[in-house]
């Protein structure tokens, strides 16, 4: 195992305030500019998520102060750990906890973080695999685990995944199919039908179908739901979930409002399950990553993953906001 060395400087993609606009530029900075944290990490890979696209383009105020380094995921090796939890050379993963939003994130060659935020890379995996999973895959795994914990089983009927062609959605389809569920994928990208069926979806519905369901209680259809969209899509899925089914809610692509009634809750015993991948407790976090290593090995992700360099992120960011990025994008921070 190669032990990373302590450098004097690091390279980062920084979002700065330029007059009335925010823009991203590459900077070489002294290591002392990194935020506080017990663990210094040599970052090898990050990933591209919708939230990163918002941060890099300045389309939304994702970054709480400027200048800041975006990137809500990172993987690499420990250089030093003042807490004594990790040894130099240990491979670690960091998602959530406000990195790339409140604190400098993964779009840099080095990062600092609290030891309690990190997860050891599962045995037999590498940093590229970890970032092909990333926050999107981790969130999907938490959603699947939440449905299972709520009692949703394959024999209870089809499980619906909304926003199925996106990062969380596509990973959810693959994980649910692997677990034996019959998966229906909802998407606005009709051209992605073959891709979604390859992941394991048995049927595809248009994203327009769910928002059209307006009654408090619709015909019972779904044993469970992973919702990556929110808004009217979630309301329609909720109204059409079967008795004692559950919805794992983790997205806002269609909006943050939820206009519905309590009837599915009190007349069908339907459960709404919130998925928080940011401050997820450490035991749950470790369990999810171990299961991801088992259920979603690198070979299964190869067809839904592309690797691009950090130098390309400013070009990729508007593309993911426009819905032009399929599956997962791993970012090699040294390229």
C-alpha positions in Angstrom: 0.0 0.0 0.0 1.3 3.4 -1.0 1.3 6.0 1.8 0.3 9.5 0.5 2.8 12.3 1.2 2.1 15.7 2.7 2.2 18.4 0.0 2.7 22.1 0.3 -0.2 23.0 -2.1 -3.3 21.5 -3.6 -5.3 22.1 -6.7 -9.1 22.8 -6.5 -12.0 23.9 -8.6 -13.3 26.9 -6.7 -16.5 28.8 -7.1 -15.9 32.5 -6.6 -18.0 35.7 -6.6 -17.2 37.8 -9.7 -19.3 40.9 -9.4 -22.9 39.9 -9.5 -22.2 36.4 -10.8 -20.7 33.2 -9.5 -18.2 31.4 -11.6 -15.9 28.4 -11.3 -12.1 28.5 -11.8 -9.1 26.3 -11.0 -6.8 27.5 -8.3 -3.6 26.2 -6.6 -3.7 26.9 -2.9 -1.6 26.3 0.2 -2.6 23.3 2.2 -3.3 25.6 5.1 -6.3 26.9 3.2 -8.2 23.6 3.8 -11.0 23.7 6.4 -10.5 22.3 9.9 -10.9 18.5 10.4 -8.9 15.7 12.1 -8.3 13.8 8.8 -6.3 15.0 5.8 -7.2 13.0 2.7 -5.5 12.7 -0.7 -8.5 12.7 -2.9 -8.4 10.5 -6.1 -12.0 10.6 -7.2 -15.3 12.5 -6.8 -18.5 12.3 -8.7 -21.0 14.5 -10.5 -24.5 14.9 -8.9 -27.4 17.3 -9.7 -26.5 19.3 -6.6 -22.9 19.7 -7.9 -24.3 21.0 -11.2 -26.3 23.7 -9.3 -23.2 24.6 -7.3 -20.7 24.8 -10.2 -23.1 26.8 -12.5 -24.4 29.1 -9.7 -27.9 28.1 -10.8 -28.9 27.9 -7.1 -27.2 29.0 -3.9 -26.0 25.6 -2.9 -22.7 26.9 -1.5 -23.2 28.6 1.8 -20.2 31.0 1.4 -17.7 31.8 -1.2 -15.1 31.1 -2.4 -15.7 27.3 -1.9 -14.8 24.0 -3.5 -17.9 22.1 -4.7 -18.2 18.3 -4.8 -20.5 16.4 -2.4 -18.6 13.1 -2.7 -15.0 12.1 -2.4 -12.8 9.0 -2.1 -9.1 8.7 -1.4 -6.5 7.8 1.1 -5.7 9.2 4.5 -2.5 11.2 4.8 -2.9 11.9 8.6 -5.5 11.6 11.2 -5.2 13.5 14.5 -8.0 11.5 16.0 -6.1 8.2 15.7 -9.1 6.5 14.0 -7.5 6.0 10.6 -3.9 5.1 9.7 -2.0 6.7 6.8 -2.9 5.0 3.6 -6.4 3.8 4.7 -8.9 4.1 1.9 -12.0 6.1 2.9 -15.2 7.4 1.5 -17.0 10.7 2.3 -20.5 11.6 1.3 -22.9 14.1 2.9 -22.2 16.1 6.1 -22.3 19.3 4.2 -19.2 18.9 2.1 -19.4 20.7 -1.1 -22.1 22.9 0.5 -21.0 24.2 3.9 -17.4 23.1 3.7 -14.9 22.6 0.9 -15.7 19.4 -1.0 -14.4 16.8 -3.4 -13.4 18.8 -6.4 -9.8 19.0 -5.2 -6.7 16.9 -4.9 -6.9 17.2 -1.0 -9.6 17.6 1.6 -10.0 17.8 5.4 -12.9 16.2 7.3 -14.0 15.0 10.7 -13.1 11.4 11.3 -16.7 10.7 12.3 -17.9 11.6 8.8 -15.8 9.0 7.0 -16.5 5.4 6.1 -13.8 2.8 5.3 -13.9 1.6 1.7 -15.3 -1.9 1.7 -12.8 -4.7 1.1 -12.4 -5.6 -2.5 -13.5 -2.2 -3.8 -11.6 0.9 -5.1 -12.1 4.6 -5.1 -13.5 4.6 -8.7 -16.2 2.1 -7.6 -17.0 4.1 -4.5 -17.6 7.2 -6.6 -19.6 5.3 -9.3 -21.9 4.6 -6.3 -21.5 8.0 -4.6 -24.2 9.9 -2.9 -26.7 8.8 -5.6 -26.1 5.1 -5.0 -25.8 5.5 -1.3 -29.2 7.3 -1.2 -30.7 4.6 -3.4 -29.4 1.9 -1.0 -30.9 3.8 2.0 -34.2 3.9 0.2 -34.3 0.2 -0.6 -33.3 -0.6 3.0 -36.1 1.7 4.3 -38.7 0.0 2.2 -37.5 -3.4 3.4 -37.6 -2.3 7.0 -41.1 -1.0 6.5 -42.2 -4.6 5.5 -42.3 -4.1 1.7 -41.6 -7.5 0.0 -41.5 -8.6 -3.6 -44.8 -10.5 -3.2 -46.6 -7.3 -2.3 -46.6 -6.1 -5.9 -44.7 -3.8 -8.2 -42.3 -1.3 -6.8 -42.3 2.1 -8.6 -39.1 4.2 -9.1 -39.7 7.8 -10.3 -37.0 9.8 -12.0 -35.7 6.4 -13.0 -33.1 7.5 -15.5 -31.2 9.7 -13.1 -28.4 8.7 -10.7 -30.5 7.8 -7.7 -33.3 6.4 -9.8 -31.2 4.1 -12.0 -29.3 2.7 -9.0 -32.6 2.1 -7.2 -33.9 0.1 -10.2 -30.8 -2.0 -10.2 -30.8 -2.6 -6.5 -34.5 -3.4 -6.3 -34.3 -5.8 -9.3 -31.3 -7.5 -7.6 -33.4 -7.9 -4.4 -36.1 -9.7 -6.4 -38.7 -6.9 -6.8 -40.7 -6.4 -10.0 -39.8 -2.8 -10.9 -41.8 -0.2 -12.8 -39.7 2.8 -14.0 -41.2 6.2 -14.4 -39.3 8.6 -16.7 -39.7 11.4 -19.1 -36.9 10.1 -21.3 -38.6 7.6 -23.6 -35.3 7.0 -25.3 -34.0 5.4 -22.1 -36.4 2.5 -22.1 -33.8 -0.1 -23.2 -31.3 1.2 -20.7 -33.8 0.9 -17.8 -34.9 -2.6 -18.9 -31.2 -3.6 -18.9 -31.0 -2.3 -15.3 -33.9 -4.6 -14.4 -37.1 -2.6 -14.9 -39.9 -4.8 -16.2 -42.2 -2.0 -17.3 -41.8 1.7 -18.1 -44.4 4.5 -17.6 -44.4 8.1 -18.7 -43.6 10.7 -16.0 -46.8 12.4 -17.0 -48.9 9.5 -15.8 -48.5 10.1 -12.0 -49.1 13.8 -11.8 -52.4 13.2 -13.6 -53.7 11.2 -10.6 -55.6 13.8 -8.7 -58.0 11.9 -6.4 -57.2 11.5 -2.7 -57.2 7.7 -3.2 -56.5 6.2 -6.6 -56.6 2.5 -7.6 -54.1 0.5 -5.6 -51.1 -0.3 -7.7 -47.7 -0.1 -6.0 -46.3 -2.3 -3.2 -43.6 0.3 -2.6 -42.2 3.4 -4.2 -38.7 5.1 -4.4 -39.5 8.7 -5.3 -36.7 10.8 -6.7 -39.0 13.6 -8.0 -41.4 15.0 -5.4 -44.2 17.4 -6.2 -47.2 16.1 -8.1 -45.4 12.9 -9.1 -45.0 12.0 -5.4 -48.6 12.9 -4.7 -49.9 10.6 -7.5 -47.6 7.7 -6.4 -48.7 8.1 -2.8 -52.4 8.1 -3.7 -52.0 4.9 -5.7 -49.8 2.9 -3.3 -51.4 -0.3 -2.0 -52.5 -0.9 1.6 -49.6 -1.1 4.0 -47.2 -0.1 1.3 -44.5 2.5 1.8 -42.8 5.3 -0.1 -39.1 6.2 0.3 -38.9 9.9 -0.5 -35.5 11.3 -1.6 -35.9 13.9 -4.4 -37.3 17.3 -5.4 -36.7 17.4 -9.1 -40.4 18.3 -9.7 -40.7 20.6 -6.7 -40.8 20.8 -2.9 -44.5 21.1 -2.4 -46.7 18.1 -1.6 -50.4 18.7 -2.2 -52.3 15.7 -1.0 -54.4 14.3 1.8 -53.9 12.0 4.9 -56.3 9.4 3.4 -53.6 6.9 2.2 -52.0 7.2 5.7 -55.2 6.6 7.7 -57.3 4.4 5.4 -54.6 2.3 3.8 -51.8 2.4 6.4 -49.3 3.7 3.8 -46.0 5.0 5.2 -44.1 8.0 4.0 -40.4 7.4 4.7 -37.9 10.3 4.6 -34.4 9.4 3.3 -31.6 11.6 4.7 -28.3 10.7 3.1 -26.5 13.8 4.6 -26.5 13.2 8.3 -27.3 9.4 8.2 -26.0 7.8 11.4 -22.7 6.0 11.1 -23.9 2.4 11.8 -26.6 2.8 9.1 -24.1 4.4 6.8 -21.6 1.5 7.2 -24.3 -1.1 6.7 -25.4 0.6 3.5 -21.9 0.7 2.0 -21.2 -3.0 2.9 -24.4 -4.0 1.2 -23.6 -1.8 -1.8 -20.3 -3.7 -2.2 -22.2 -7.0 -2.2 -25.1 -6.0 -4.4 -23.6 -3.5 -6.7 -20.1 -4.6 -7.7 -18.1 -2.7 -10.3 -19.0 -5.1 -13.1 -22.7 -4.2 -12.6 -22.0 -0.5 -12.7 -19.8 -0.5 -15.8 -22.6 0.0 -18.2 -24.1 3.0 -16.3 -20.9 4.8 -15.4 -18.6 7.2 -17.3 -15.3 8.6 -16.0 -14.4 12.2 -16.7 -11.7 14.5 -15.6 -12.1 17.4 -13.1 -11.1 19.7 -15.9 -14.4 18.8 -17.6 -16.7 19.5 -14.7 -17.6 23.1 -15.8 -18.8 21.6 -19.1 -20.7 18.7 -17.5 -22.4 20.8 -14.9 -25.0 22.5 -17.1 -25.6 19.1 -18.9 -26.7 17.4 -15.7 -29.1 20.2 -15.0 -30.5 19.8 -18.4 -31.1 16.1 -17.9 -28.5 15.2 -20.5 -26.4 13.0 -18.2 -27.4 9.4 -17.7 -26.5 7.2 -14.8 -23.3 8.0 -12.9 -20.3 10.2 -13.7 -17.1 9.5 -11.8 -14.7 12.5 -11.6 -10.9 11.8 -11.7 -9.6 14.8 -9.8 -6.1 14.4 -11.2 -7.3 14.7 -14.8 
